Amino acid sequence: MTTDGRIALIGAGRMGGALAAGWLRGKGRIDPARLLICAPNPTDEMAALIKAHGLKCVDALGPRMAKDVSLVVLAVKPQIFHQIAGDLAKVLPDNCAIISVMAGVTIRTMTEALGDRPIIRAMPNTPAAIGAGIIVAVANDAGEARQAEATKLLKVGGSVEWISDERMMDAVTAVSGSGPAYFFLLAEALAGAGENEGLPRDLAEKLATNTLIGAGELLKRSDLSPQELRRQVTSPNGTTQAALDVMMGNSALPELMRRAVNAAERRSRQLSDPNR
Ligand SMILES: NC(=O)c1ccc[n+]([C@@H]2O[C@H](COP(=O)([O-])OP(=O)(O)OC[C@H]3O[C@@H](n4cnc5c(N)ncnc54)[C@H](OP(=O)(O)O)[C@@H]3O)[C@@H](O)[C@H]2O)c1
């Protein structure tokens, strides 16, 4: 199956814009002549990228442009997808594949709207916008070449993990999709707790943020598990132990996290199929 036709990016907002910027820089960059941007109102960043690389940009994918397109990357909001899918289905060549980064739009929904074709559904998270994300992908029977092409294109957002059961996407959404917000809340709560102990607000925020970022970097560079690193910084009867006793007594934090992630997973299922 050919994977070297034109790539049409539909939707050039935060996620689409970040993907396009990644595709045009560094090693393995894609030829700008292959890229077609479909965006009625490109953002300033996107307009700059279009100008810098001489990219072709259209409001919508029309029949003339569509005939050379071998891959469509969908980065619009799900409600926009439902508005444009009918017109898109009419112009897409039979062998054209789809990569979607839209949250909650299932492969089945895309197949019903766009016809039976290679479809890859990916779930990035916000850090993907700076290349530091984790992207989970699942494909129908798209084939190895299409999956390899998708890995290459999605990798600009961070690491790519493949799953074989699409039903896991709701749990993925609850862990890595929504996860950055849990981290931001942790920074907020730790700063608030520091303020409660008498630290000036600015200092408390700085300490909390830099501690979490530093610990994250340590975890990233270490071969040890989070549990092992935690044990290493916890001296018996020391200060860290006193705090962890509160967080882990009666499984307080693990149980809270289980309930929170379970709520997000259930909400993701409801949003992707409101009739369930
Ligand atoms: N941002 C994230 O961290 C993240 C994470 C996971 C998944 N996603 C998914 O990625 C998708 C895009 O999210 P986003 O954060 O990038 O949203 P966004 O910044 O709002 O980008 C969507 C873009 O699509 C444009 N658009 C609207 N109608 C269009 C049309 N008919 N044809 C082409 N483009 C059109 C919008 O333009 P206007 O603003 O002019 O309407 C906007 O620039 C969503 O489905 C979301 O679920 C995003």
The ligand as an SDF file (V2000), in Angstrom:
LIG
                    3D

 48 52  0  0  0  0  0  0  0  0999 V2000
   -4.7930   19.8770   22.8120 N   0  0  0  0  0  0  0  0  0  0  0  0
   -4.5860   18.6910   23.3890 C   0  0  0  0  0  0  0  0  0  0  0  0
   -3.7870   18.5530   24.3160 O   0  0  0  0  0  0  0  0  0  0  0  0
   -5.3120   17.4580   22.8980 C   0  0  0  0  0  0  0  0  0  0  0  0
   -5.0690   16.2350   23.5460 C   0  0  0  0  0  0  0  0  0  0  0  0
   -5.7270   15.0770   23.0790 C   0  0  0  0  0  0  0  0  0  0  0  0
   -6.5770   15.1460   22.0000 C   0  0  0  0  0  0  0  0  0  0  0  0
   -6.8000   16.3570   21.3970 N   0  0  0  0  0  0  0  0  0  0  0  0
   -7.7630   16.3800   20.2880 C   0  0  0  0  0  0  0  0  0  0  0  0
   -7.2280   17.1030   19.2070 O   0  0  0  0  0  0  0  0  0  0  0  0
   -8.2980   17.7190   18.4940 C   0  0  0  0  0  0  0  0  0  0  0  0
   -7.9400   19.1860   18.3120 C   0  0  0  0  0  0  0  0  0  0  0  0
   -7.7670   19.7520   19.6080 O   0  0  0  0  0  0  0  0  0  0  0  0
   -7.0090   21.1320   19.7980 P   0  0  0  0  0  0  0  0  0  0  0  0
   -6.7090   21.2710   21.2390 O   0  0  0  0  0  0  0  0  0  0  0  0
   -5.9230   21.2560   18.7840 O   0  0  0  0  0  0  0  0  0  0  0  0
   -8.2280   22.1290   19.4230 O   0  0  0  0  0  0  0  0  0  0  0  0
   -8.1460   23.5590   18.7230 P   0  0  0  0  0  0  0  0  0  0  0  0
   -6.8940   24.2520   19.1590 O   0  0  0  0  0  0  0  0  0  0  0  0
   -9.4690   24.2120   18.9360 O   0  0  0  0  0  0  0  0  0  0  0  0
   -7.9590   23.1740   17.1810 O   0  0  0  0  0  0  0  0  0  0  0  0
   -8.9930   22.7900   16.3350 C   0  0  0  0  0  0  0  0  0  0  0  0
   -8.7890   23.5970   15.0750 C   0  0  0  0  0  0  0  0  0  0  0  0
   -9.7110   23.1520   14.0700 O   0  0  0  0  0  0  0  0  0  0  0  0
  -10.1160   24.3160   13.3640 C   0  0  0  0  0  0  0  0  0  0  0  0
  -11.3330   24.0830   12.5710 N   0  0  0  0  0  0  0  0  0  0  0  0
  -12.6230   24.3780   12.8920 C   0  0  0  0  0  0  0  0  0  0  0  0
  -13.4370   24.0140   11.8730 N   0  0  0  0  0  0  0  0  0  0  0  0
  -12.6530   23.4830   10.9030 C   0  0  0  0  0  0  0  0  0  0  0  0
  -12.8940   22.9410    9.6330 C   0  0  0  0  0  0  0  0  0  0  0  0
  -14.1320   22.8430    9.1330 N   0  0  0  0  0  0  0  0  0  0  0  0
  -11.8320   22.4870    8.9020 N   0  0  0  0  0  0  0  0  0  0  0  0
  -10.5860   22.5530    9.3810 C   0  0  0  0  0  0  0  0  0  0  0  0
  -10.2880   23.0980   10.5910 N   0  0  0  0  0  0  0  0  0  0  0  0
  -11.3090   23.5370   11.3410 C   0  0  0  0  0  0  0  0  0  0  0  0
  -10.2980   25.3320   14.4410 C   0  0  0  0  0  0  0  0  0  0  0  0
  -10.3380   26.6210   13.8860 O   0  0  0  0  0  0  0  0  0  0  0  0
  -11.2170   27.7730   14.6430 P   0  0  0  0  0  0  0  0  0  0  0  0
  -10.5440   27.9980   15.9480 O   0  0  0  0  0  0  0  0  0  0  0  0
  -11.1160   28.9110   13.6850 O   0  0  0  0  0  0  0  0  0  0  0  0
  -12.6120   27.2050   14.7820 O   0  0  0  0  0  0  0  0  0  0  0  0
   -9.0410   25.0860   15.2760 C   0  0  0  0  0  0  0  0  0  0  0  0
   -7.9220   25.8020   14.7850 O   0  0  0  0  0  0  0  0  0  0  0  0
   -9.5650   17.5320   19.3150 C   0  0  0  0  0  0  0  0  0  0  0  0
  -10.3880   16.5510   18.7090 O   0  0  0  0  0  0  0  0  0  0  0  0
   -9.0640   17.0470   20.6460 C   0  0  0  0  0  0  0  0  0  0  0  0
   -9.9530   16.0910   21.2110 O   0  0  0  0  0  0  0  0  0  0  0  0
   -6.1910   17.5140   21.8140 C   0  0  0  0  0  0  0  0  0  0  0  0
  1  2  1  0
  2  3  2  0
  2  4  1  0
  4  5  1  0
  4 48  2  0
  5  6  2  0
  6  7  1  0
  7  8  2  0
  8  9  1  0
  8 48  1  0
  9 10  1  0
  9 46  1  0
 10 11  1  0
 11 12  1  0
 11 44  1  0
 12 13  1  0
 13 14  1  0
 14 15  2  0
 14 16  1  0
 14 17  1  0
 17 18  1  0
 18 19  2  0
 18 20  1  0
 18 21  1  0
 21 22  1  0
 22 23  1  0
 23 24  1  0
 23 42  1  0
 24 25  1  0
 25 26  1  0
 25 36  1  0
 26 27  1  0
 26 35  1  0
 27 28  2  0
 28 29  1  0
 29 30  1  0
 29 35  2  0
 30 31  1  0
 30 32  2  0
 32 33  1  0
 33 34  2  0
 34 35  1  0
 36 37  1  0
 36 42  1  0
 37 38  1  0
 38 39  2  0
 38 40  1  0
 38 41  1  0
 42 43  1  0
 44 45  1  0
 44 46  1  0
 46 47  1  0
M  CHG  2   8   1  16  -1
M  END
$$$$
